[in-house]
């Protein structure tokens, strides 16, 4: 067998009858069996071009996705408090809300931070005005650092209530 014959008689060169059918041409006379209404039935919205209702439409009845209750809620307050692992603060020196924002450890929208975790720090840390867990405080003090406690913020409304009593 020569090389040219082998190329013409290979399995990938054989065409399978009926794999590529011609598309059905509808609305081209009664003799075709798909003339006049072209298989769409008689009149109505679904017989027109571009016809049909949107997904979930129930004919004016309140649709299912609107009858079912909504659920869940994302509070904006959740974004105000962030937790920072003490590993990320190694070698920082002074740690405050401002320094954490400058070093891009927390986003600018954050208003409160809590440091957590236990880690053997290589340098002293001075934590100012940030909440610290017991384990993190022990790690900071073990490395020779200090933690300045957060002063409790007094709400002006609470002061007024106490003075009225």
Secondary structure by P-SEA (a helix, b strand, c coil): ccaaaaaacccccccccccccccccccccccccccccccccccccccccccccccccccccccccccbbbbbbbbcccccbbbbbcccccccccccaaaaaaaccccccccbbbbbbbccccbbbbbccccccaaaaaaaaaabbbbbcccbbbbaaaaaaaaac
